[in-house]
Amino acid sequence: MKALAVFDTGPGIVGLYQEHRDFLNYYIDDKFEYYGLYKRDAVNERIEYIKKFFKKDKKVYVMDFDAINYFKDFKNAEFGEKSLKNKFIDRKILCLSSKLTSEEKTLDNFTKSYVKYLNVPLLINASNDGIADEIVKKICGEYFQDFDFTDYDLIFLASSGLHLKKDFFKKYFNGIEVFSNTDAILEDYEYKKENYIRDYFYVTNSKREFYSRSEKYLREKNVLKDGEILNVSKLKRKIKKVPNKWD
């Protein structure tokens, strides 16, 4: 029976699980978290291999924003395109993203509005790791010390990891709308129950690390009950090394 899959490279994937526990298959390429550190050809080669694991799923929700330029022409891929196009109309956008998204200007796929890209790897890492808001605020201070936000009316978080700290960013960018790629997926989300196996997470690297970060977040949000744990397993096929195509 074909099911729905969710694809990401880190704990940001639980942003969908937090809202919809619908018996989905979650695939996390945490061995190469996150794709924004790589060149496009290396990312594409990596995804080409990883997608073998969910090729039989009839639809895949792509949570890693750096994977969009690979999946954008796939009929079975969903990444909140309709919501993104609607949200970006006539807006001045500050996009907090990875280096790859900044270089490729990925939002140009969805809007002709003005977009300022800002590469924020430390914020993405801190959000994925669940760092305390006080520390995230200090990191923001380094990035935005001399930044004028008055020119923007939308802050776009182009990372599922950043979405995990959305409540913080809404307070930090007080008065400016904050929207994430996870928000877009959630707005466009459609599901018809066809699979009766409990939500399962498959990682390519460390089960323990995924547990520690993802469950910490979900418990803080009161999503997991006392004693409840995620179903996490490691993909069994041997994962080949991605080519070293760094800048």
Disulfide bonds with the S-S distance in Angstrom:
none
